[in-house]
């Protein structure tokens, strides 16, 4: 192959016979170090600029000046056998060149390519400058183009070289622009330029071109370049002879009549491809034999093996050009790759499994208990079907990661299938084989990927399944997630052979379930697969699909749990991701709690992890600056020993970072993350009637809430503010009517003979008006607020409450007791009124919290009012007699 540079015309433009402006080589020449090429005088080359010194030279010397002299540079190759890319690898002889073109961009980072044309040789006498780019004092070794010709009478082999050069041009394609131009001006070129030009054109090694560059004597230059030219000529002759022989061989295969007429051979004739078809047929036969052997060794059930052998028999009779050939072959390869009898051995060490789950995830006791139960039963009974679990909880609580952890604990393969946005039932069941580009469903494809028939399949975001014109994927999942049916799950891809069978199957499936598999001849057993589904909202999961899964609710983490998770897992993870160690960065417990309470408000820990990452990045900057300053200190000590070097400025040592480790406390958190984003309600003295402390549940945990009420003259209307839902509005109306009906018992009509709401308007407000609120658990608090307002008595400041009420005054149980109790504990409230029927839910509250708090269990509103006010209400008739306060003994 020839290396014809496209820049030969650039040489002719700057050549001896067309240069109109006199060029001269400066004594001090900027140097361009080329690592993988040799530029010879008269040739051109594109040089990518990727060396820092070369980049500085382009920016400072070439691009900043517009004179012709600024485009003259020295191109110096690297020494032979040297891998260095700095000034120590410079060859002592280079080529003075003119920069013809600069291409590149400055965004997103500078990247340039120079088009340079060689002028003459030079020798590097002395290196004058290394930074920011190299400048050397040079000596010109040969003449510039147009400076006059040498005496050729004493040069041996010059005319012989020109003769061989003309022969090379005759053998090349003149339609190539470069070859055509070179051929036109060949007679006008000085013979002294021919060795350099043709040495750059022919294919030669780096060392060979370097030898031509080092040949200062013109006669030696001819001796170095002539073997390269002759070798190229010989290669072209051999290539031409090989083509001629191949053409003659094809001509000999023609029928005699066509051979004599010299008829042009048609494209892909039968006589020409006969031998090729035979070879391809042998190859196809070998592949089919391998496929047959693979099917026999797959250990399929009898029904699957029978179906595969039948399809293989059809495949052998098919021409390879038929469209059905590829589909049948893909089907057989899929059947051979499926893990019909391959299983991974379960790890049934219950103690170790419990330790692994506790190490990977904090909390989630119900979930861990269910996994341990499965392991225990699996240890007793080997043929246990895989359970179908569904983890339902808010985002970021670890539903997906706990599925991966379960697979690791069981020693099984793990495969995740994302169902978010899936709206085609073919994604589950697969496409019918009659379609071009048909594929198996995600279930079968997942089994093919993992290679075993008992993996852990995670069906992620199952509540976000769509429904479109392609069918309902949730309906297709009914068979997959039914333990009574999935032992014979059948994918449409390997089952339906035509459209009629699909329609018949659909009709029969509508008439009776037992006929659904009449035409499905290759079912696959999914009973050993452990299916785990995840969802955020149970309301969007279809009821039939929800009925087939075992629901395990994964609640949001409390602040105490988040603090423990951050200490055990998140901090070490972020330190590793940011290249830090515990010897460089440490978090205090108070700083982690501050980040959780003031800078995040979520049910999971994703935002918490991002905030910890932000702190780590800020510390990484300090650590990097510290390393730079240490390096500068070491360099300064070396320069003090060497007084000839310049001294580092004094301000280089200002602002040294603190000694390691850097401890993150509350002040450091505020400096790095800025002002607090969220503020939580804290306990305060209730000095005005009409205010009570309620407890609310949110996806981010529990919160305390100051419910306020006021009255004024009016028409007896009730005003509710705070973006309340319909259920909460009904609770407020219910509480007001109960207070009005029991005003005498509560002593509220002593000051007036009229009804409470006569000529009086009541306004009840819930704080955080931008946040929507709903639910019945505020009924107890609203009733207490109204009694406090009308009786002009203050509610106890150390008491919070929650519970639903009825019109008869019963206190009904509510949810989220654990989160509400922890919220009160964080706010400094140690006395809580909860429904009597919620007493059992206190078992979920940590023991250290329960031991510090007192609980009042109320069956009726009379119990609530008696406990919420100092001195109670003696006139209220309490139906159930019990102690006012039951101290916690848990």
N, C-alpha and C positions, 0 to 999 in steps of 0.2 A: 504494500500500500504506500502511495506517495503522500507526503505531507505538504500539499500546495498551500501556502499561506494566502489568504484572500487579500493580503496587504501588499502584494507585489506592485500593484499600481501606485500605492503610496510611495514605494521606493522610486518608481519611475518619475513621480511628481517631484520628489526631492533629489532625483538623480543628477548626475553630472551634466546632462545635456539640457535640462529644463530648469535648473535652479537659477533664478534671476537675482536673488538677494545673496550676497556673500555671507557664508556662515564661517564662524571660527570657534574653535574649542577653547573655552576659558581655562586658565591655569588651575583655578580652584573649582572643582566640579562636584555638585551634589550627587550622591550615590543612591542607586535603587538596587537593593539586594534581591536577586531572583533565585528561588530555591529549586525550581524544577525545569529550567530551560536555559538554552544558550542562544543569545542574540548575536548574529554575525553581521558585519557591515554589508549593507545592501539588502538585507532581509527585514521583515517586519514581524512583530509578535504582540499579542495581547497579554498583558501582565495584570492579574488581579492583585489589588493592594490589600493585603491582610496583615502585614507586619506593622507594628506601631511606629517604627522609625520611617517606614515608607509612607504611612498615612500622614505623618507630620510633614514630610517633604512635599507631598502633593498639596496639602493645605497651605503651607507657609511659602513654598517656593514657586509652584506652578500656578495655583489658582489666584494668588494675590497679585501677580504681575501680568501685564499684557504685552510685554516685549518678546521678540523672537528669541533673544538670548536666554530668557527664563525658561524656554521649552527645551533647552539643551541640557541633558543630564547624562550621568554615567551609569550604564547597566552592567552590573558585576554579577557573574554567576557564583554559585556556591562551590567550594572546593570539592574535588572528586573524593567520594567516600566519607564525607562529613555530613552528619545529621543535624548539626547545630543550625540555628536560625538567627544568629546574631552577627556582630561585626567580626568576631574571631573566625568565622567561616568564609570570609571574603577571599576570592581568587585574586591574584595579583595583577591579572590582565583582564580588562573589560572592554566594552564597546561604547563609544560616545554615540548618543542617539538623540533624536528630536521627537518630542511628544506630539503626535499628530492629532490625537483625540483623547478626551477624558469623558468617560461615561460613568454613571452611577447615581446615587441618591444620598441625601443627608438624613432621611427619616425612614425607619425609627432610629437607625444608627448609620453613621457614614460608611459607605461601601462604594469603592471606585474601581474602575478597570482602565488601564492606560494602553493606548495603541502607540507603540514606539517603532521607529525606523532607524536601523543602525547606520552610522556615518563612517567611523574609523575606529581603530584600536587605540588603546592607551594603557599605560602602566601606572599603577598606584605607587607613588613615591613616599608619601607621608599622609597619615590620617590627621586632619586638622581639627575635626569636631565629631563628637559622637551623639550629643543631645542638642536639640530635639531630633535632628536627623544627621546622617553621616555626610561629611564634606571632606574631600581628600585633594591633595596636590598631585596632579597627574602630568604625565609626559606623553605627548602624541607620538604614536609609533608608525602610522602610515598616513597617506595623503587623503584629503577630503575629496569627494566627487567633484570633478571639474578643475582640480588644481594642476592638471598636466599628467601625461602618461609616462610610464616608466619605459626604459629601453628594453624591448622584448627580444633583442637579437641573441642574448645569452641565456634566455629562459628555456630549459629543456622541457619538452612535453606540452608546451602551451597550445600549439596548434592541434596536437592530438586530443587534448582536453576539449577544445572547441568542437572537434569532429564528433566526439562521443556525446557531447551536450546536444548537438543538433540531432543526433540519432534518438536521444531520449525524448526530445520535443516531438519528433515525428511519430513516435509510438504513443504519445498521449492524445487525449481527446481535445481537439482544437475548439470544440463548442464551449469548453470551460473558459470563462472570460480571462482568467489569469494566464492560462496557457496560450490563448490567442494573442494577448498583448506581449507576452514574453517572446513569442515566436516572431512577432513583427519587428521588435527592436533588438533582436539577437545580434544582428550584424553591426549595430551601432554601439553595442556595449564594449567598453574597454576589456581586453582579455584578462587584465589583472583583477577584475571584479567577479569573474566567472567562478572561481573556487568557492568563494563565500556564498554566492547566490545559490549554486547548485548543492552545496553541502547543507544548506538550510532547507532545500526542497526535498531531497531524497530522504528515505527513512534511515536514520542513524541513531546510535545510542548517545547517551549524555556524554560519556567519556570520549567518544569519537569526535563529537562536535567541539568538545573542549580542546582536543588536540589541534583541530583546525584553527580555533581561536588563538592558541598559543604559538602558531606558526607565524613568526614575524617575517621571516625571509619568504619572498614570493615563490621561489622555486620549491622550498619545503612545503609551502601551502598547496601547491599543485600536487606534490607527492602524497600528501595526506588526503586530499579530496578526490583524487582520481580513483582509488579503490572503491570508495563509496559510490561513485557514479557507475563504475563497471558492475558492481554488485546489483545495483538497481536495474540496470539494463538486462542483466542475465535473468533476474526475477521476472521482469515483464515478458521476456522471450519464453520462459517456461510456462507462464500463465497463458500466453497466446497459443502455444503448442497444445496445452491441455484442453483448451476450449475447442481447438480444431479437431483433436482426437475424439472428444465427446460428440461433436456434431457429426463426424464421420460414422461413429458407432450408431447413432440414431438413424442416419441415412441407410446404413446396412440393414436395419430392421424393416425398412419400407418394402412394400411389394415391388417386384421388378419393374412394372410399368411406371410407378410413381418415382422410383429411384433414377430411372433414366431421364425423366422429364425434369427432375430437380424440383418437384412440387414442394411447396412450403408445408411443413407439418402442422396439422390442425391442433388446436388446444384440447388436451385431455382425450386423445383418441384411444379407442379400445385396445389397439395393438400395443400402445405405449405403456398403458397402465396395467397390463396383464400381470406382469411380475410383481408390481406393487400391490395389486389386489390380492395376489396369492400370499404375500407376506403379511398383509393386514388380516387376512382370513386366519392365518396361523396364529397371529397375536390374539385375535378375538377368541379363537378356540381355546387358547391357554387361559385367558381371563375367565371364560365361562366355566372351564374345568376348576379353576381356583374358587369361583363363586359356588359351584356345586359342592366342593369339599368344605367350604366355609359353612354352607347350610347344613350339611350332615354333622359337622362338629359343633353346631350351636346348641345341641341338646334341647330341641323344641319339643313341645307336646305333640302327640300324634296328629291332632287335627291341624296344627300349624305346619308341621312337616309335610303332611299330605298336600296342603294347599300350595306350599312353596315348590314342591317337586312338580306339581301340575303346571304351575306358572313357568318353571324352568324348562319343562318339556316344550311349552309353547314358544319360549324365547329361542330355543335352539333352531326352531323351524322358521323364525322370522328373519327377513333381510334386515341388515343393520340400518338401512336407510329409512325404515318405517318409523313414523313418530311414536308408535306404541312400543317400539323396541326400547327406547330410552326410559319410558315410564315403567315398563315391566322390570327392567334391570335395576332402576332405582328402588322399586318396591322390594325386590329380592334382597338387595343390599341392606335395606332397612330391616327386613325380617331377620337377616343373619346377624345384624349388629345388636338387636334387642336382647337384653339380659333375661332370657326365659328362665334360666335356673341358676344364675349367678347371684349370690348373696354375700353381703358383708357380715362378719360375725359380730354380734352385739356384745358390748361391754356391760356385763351384768353385776358389776361390783357396786352395790348400793351405797356403801360408805364412801367410796371414792367419788361416785356420782354426786352425792350430797356436798362433798367438799369442793368439787369442780364448779357446781352451780353457785355455791356461796362465794367462791372466789371471783367468778365472772360477773355476778349481779348481786346487788344489795337489795334486800327487801323481797318483794314478789313471793311471799310465802305460799299463797294458794297455788300459784303456778308451779313452784318447785315441788310442792306436795303431790301435785297430780303427776309429774314426771316420775317421782320416786315410786308412786303407786303403780305406774305402768311397768317400771323396771321389776318391781316385786312380783307382779302377776306374770310377767314375761319369764322370770326365772323359774316360776312354778310350772307354767304351761308354755311350751315352745310354739304352739300353733296359734297364739293369740293374734287376732286381727289388729292392725294398726288403728289407734284412735284418730278421730278427726276433731281437732281442737280449733277453737277460734278465740284469739286474743283481741279483746275490744278495749280500747283506751285512747286517750288523747295522744297527739303526736309527740315524739321525742322521749317516750318513757321506756324504750328499749324492746318493743315487741319483735321487731325484725332481728335484732342482735341476739335476743334470747332464743329465737328459733335456731340460729346458727350454733349457739352454745349447747342447745339440746342435742343437735346432731353430733357435736364433738363429744359430749358426755356419753352418748350411746355408741360412739365409734362408727357412725354411719356417714354415708355421703350426703352432702347438702346441695340442694338445687332450689333457686329462687325463681318464681314466676310472677312477674308484675302484671296485675290485672287492671290497673288504673287506666281508664279510657278504653278498655277492650269492649267492642260492640259487635263482634262477629262470632257466631257460634262455631265457625270453622277454626278459630284459634284454639278451641278446646277439643273438638272432635276431629279436626283435620279437614282437608279439602278432598273432594271426590277425585279419583284418578283420571276421570275423563277430561279434567281441566288441564290446560297447558300450564306448567309451573306449579302444579299441585304439590302440597307439602303435608306432612303429618301434623297433628295437633301438638300443642305445647306439652301435654302430658307425655305422649309417646316420645316426642323429641327429647324431653328431659330425661326419660329413662335411657334413651340411647346415649345421651351425654355422660351420665353418671356411671353407666355400665353395670349397675346392680339393680335388683328388683325390690329392694327394701330400703330406699333412701328416705331422707326427710325432705318433703316438698313444702316449701313455704309459698302459699298463695297470698301474695302481698296486696293490700288495698282491695279486698274483696267487696267492700261496700261501695266502690267507685266503678263497678261494672256498668257499661252502657247498654243500650238496646237500640238496634237499627233495623234497616231493611234486610240485613244479612242474617237476622235471627237474634235470639236472646241467649247470650253466653251463660247467664245464671241458670237457665233451664238445662243447658248442656252439662253444667256442673252437678246437677242433681244426681246423675248416675255415678259421677266420679266420687262424690262425697257421701254415698250411701253404702254402708258396710254390707248390706244385704245384696247389693248389685255390683259393686265395683270389682268383685272377683272375676267378672267376665266383661270388663270394659272393652269396647271395640271402637277403634279409630276409623273414621270414614275413609281415610286415605288408603289403607290396604284392603278395604272391604267392598266398596261399591264398584262394580265393573261397568255399569252403564246407568243412564238416567232412569230407566224403568225400574230397576231394583230400588233406587232411592225413593221413588214415588210410592212403590208398593210398601216399602218399609214404613214410610211416613203414614200411609193410610192405616196399616195394621197397628201401628203404635197408638193411633187414636182409638182403635176399637178394643184393644186389650193389651195389657202390659206383657203377658206371657208370649205374645207373638212378636214382640219387638226385636228379638234376636233371630228371627226365622231365617233371614238372609245374611246374617253376620257369621262368617265361617271361621274367623280368627280372633277370638276374644283374648284379652290379656288380663292376668290376675294382678289387681292393684291392692289386694287385701293386706299385703305386708308393708305397704307404703304408709309412713306416718305423715299425714297431712296436717299442716298448721296454717290456718288462715289468720290474717290480721285485718282489723277494721278500726275506724275512728268513730263511726256512728252506727249503732245497731238499727236505727230506724230506716235506713236506706237499703238494708239487706232484705230480699224477698223472704216472706214467711216460710215457704216450703224449703228454701235453702237454709234458712236459720234453724229449722227444725232438725236438720241432719247433722248439725255441728254441736259440739259441747262447748258452751260459752264459758270463758274465763275472763272476768273483768280485771283489767290492769289499771288501777287508779293512778292519778298523778302523784308525784312525790311531794311529801311535805318538806318544809325547809330543813328540818332536822335530817331527813333522809338525803336531801340534796347535799348537805354539808358532808355527810359520811361518804357519799358517792364521789364527791369532788376530792376528798382526802385520799380515798383508796384508789381511784381510777383516773379521774380527769386530770389532776395535776401532773402525775407521772406521764400520762399520754402527751400532754401539751409540752412538757419539758423535752421529751424525746423528739417530737415533731419540730421543735425550734432549736435543736442542737444544744440544749442546756442541761445542766446536771444539778443535783441537790446541793452540791458544794457551791454553786453559783447563784441559785435562786431558791428561796423558801417562802411559803405562805403561812401566815399565822391563822389560827382558827377563827379569830375575830374578823380578819380581812375576808375570809371566804364567806362567812355569814353576812358581812356587809354587802358583798357582791350579790349574794342570793336575794337579800331583802330589798336592796335599794337600786339595783341595776338590772334585775331580771324579774319578769312576771310571766311564768309559763308553767305548764304541768310537767314538762320533761326537763332535760338538762342541756338542750342544744344551745340556747342562748348563754347559759352559764359557761359552757365549753368555749364559746366564742369570746366571752369576756376574759376568761382565763388566758386564752390565746393572745388577746390584746395586751394583757399585762406581760406575757412572756416576750412579745415582740418589742415592747418598750425596754425591757431588761436586756434583750439581745443587742439593742443599739448601744447600751452602756457597756456591755461586755466587749463588743467589737471596738468601740472607742478606747477602752482600756487596753486592749491588745495592741492597738496602733500606738498608743502613748508609750507602752512598755518597749515596743520595737524602736521608737524614736529615742528613748532613753539609752538603749543599748548602742545605737548608732552614735549618740553624742559621746558616750564614754570612749568609743573607738576613735572618734575624731579628736578628743582631748589628748589621746596618746599620740595622734598624728597631727601636729599643729598646722600642716600645710592645707588641710581641708577647711572648708567654711564651717562656721558655728551655727547650730540650730537657734532660731529666735527664741527669746525668753518666753513669749506668750504661748509657745507650743506646749508648755506644761501646765497651763492654767486649766482648771475644771477637771481635775482627775476624778474618776468615779470613786465611790466608797469601796472599802475593802470587801472582798468576797467572804461569805455569801451575802447577797442582797436580800434582805428580809422585807417582805411586803406586809405593811401594817395598814391601818385605816387611813392614815394620812397619805401613804403612797398610793392607795387605791383611788382616793379622790384626786390626786395629782395626775394620775394616768388616765382614768376613765371619766374625769370631769365631775360636775355636780350630779347628785343622785337623780335618777330618772323617776323612780316610784317612791311614794311615801305611804307608810302603813299607819292605820289608826292605832293610837295607844290609849291606855286607860287614863282617864282624867276625872276630876271631881265634878259630880253632877250637882250643880248649885242652883238649877232652875227646874221647876216642875215642867212636866211635858217632855222629858228626855229619858230614854232608856237605851241600854246596850243590847243589840241583837247579834246573833251569829249567823253568818251566811257561808254557803259553800260555792266555790268557783272551781273551774278546771285547773287553776293554778294553786289550789289549796283553800284553806279556810280564811275568812276575814271577819273582823268585828265591825259593827256598823252602828253608829249613833242615829237612832230614829227620833225625829223631832216633831212636835205638834204644838200648835198655837190656836187660840180662839179669838174671835172678834165678832162684833155685831153684824147681823145679816139676816138671811132668810132661811137658815137651817141647812145650808149646803155643805157637802164634804168635798174638799179639794185634795187631790193626791198628786205629788210631783216626784220626779226621780226616775223617769222612764220605766214605769212599772208594767208588768204583764197583766193579763186578764185575771189569772189566779190570785195574784197579790192584791189586785183591786177588790176582788170578791172577799178576800180575807180581811181587808180594812173595813169594808161595809159590814161584814159579819161581826167584827170586834166592836164596832160602834153600836150596833143594835143590841149586842149582849150587854154593853155598859149601860145603855138607856133602860133596858129591861131590869137591870139589877142596880139601878141607881140608889134605891132606898137602902138595900143591904150594904152597899158600899158607903153610905152616908154622904151621897153626893147632892141630895136635894134639901139639905138643911138650910141653905141660904136663899132658896127660892122655891115657890110652889109650882113653878112652871116646868115643862119638859126641858131636858138638858139642851136640846137643839132649838128650843124656841128663841127666835130672834138671835141665833148664834150660828156663826159659820166656823167650821173646823178645817184647819189646813195641816196635813201630815206630809212630811218631807223625808225622803231617803237620800242620803248623800251620794256623791259620785253620779251626778245626773247624766253624764255621757255614757254610762255603762248600763245596759239593759238588765233588768232584774225581774225574776218571776219565781213562783213557787209558794207553797202554803206554809212554810216553816216560820214566817214572820207573824203569824196570827197571835201568838203569845205576847210578843214584844209590842205589837200595836195596841193590844188590850191594856197592857201595863202603862203604856204612854198615855192613853186616853184617861185611865183612872187617875194617873198622876196629874194630868192637866186639870181635870174637873175637881179633884180633891185638894189641889194646891199643895201637894206633898211631893217631895223629891224621892226618886228611886235610889236604892243603895248603889254607891259608886263601884263597889267591889263585886258586883253580880252581873252576869250576862245570861241570856236565855235564848231558847229556841223551842219550837213546837207548833203543831197545827191545832186549831181549835174547831169546835162545832157550835151550833147554835145552842145546844144544851150546856155548854161549858166544859165539854170533855177535851182533854189534851191528848192528841194523837201522835204517834211516832213519826219521825222524819229521818232523812238519810244524811250521810256525811258527818256523823258524830265525831269520828276520829279527827278529821280536818278541822272541825269547829273547835274542839277541845284544845288542839294544838295552837290554833290561832289565838284563843283566849289566854293560853299560857304564855305565848310570846308577848302579848300585850300587857302582861302583868295582872290579869284577872284570874283569881284563884277560886272563885265560887260560881257555879254554873247551875242553872235550872234547866233540866231536860225532861222529856216525857218518861214516865215510869217504864213504858214498854221498850225504851231504848237503853235500859240498864245493861242488857246483854252485849250491846255494841261497844261498851267500854273495855272489853277484853282486847280490842285492837289497839287501844291507846298504850304507848310505852309505860312500863311500870314506874319509871322515875318521874314521869309527869303525873300519873294517877296519885302517887303518894304525896304530892305537893298540893293537891286540889281537893275541894269539897264539892259534892254533888247533891242537888236537891231533886228528888224524883217526884214529879207532879202527875196526878191522875186527872185533876180538874183545875179550872182557872182559879178557884178559891185557894188551892195550894200554891199556885204561882204568886198571887197577890200577897198571901201571907208571908212568903219568903222574900218578895221583892222590896217590901217597905219595912222600915224600922218600926217595930211594934205591931205590924200586921193590921188586919181589919177585924176587930173583935165581933162586930155585928154580922159578919158573913157566916152563914151556916155551912160548915164543911161536911160533906156527905161521908167522906172517908177520914177516919181519925188515924193519923200517923205522926211520926216525928217530923218537926219542921225541917231539920237539917240532918242528913245522914252522912256522917264523915266517911270518907273513902277508906276502906280496909284492904284494897287490892294492892 
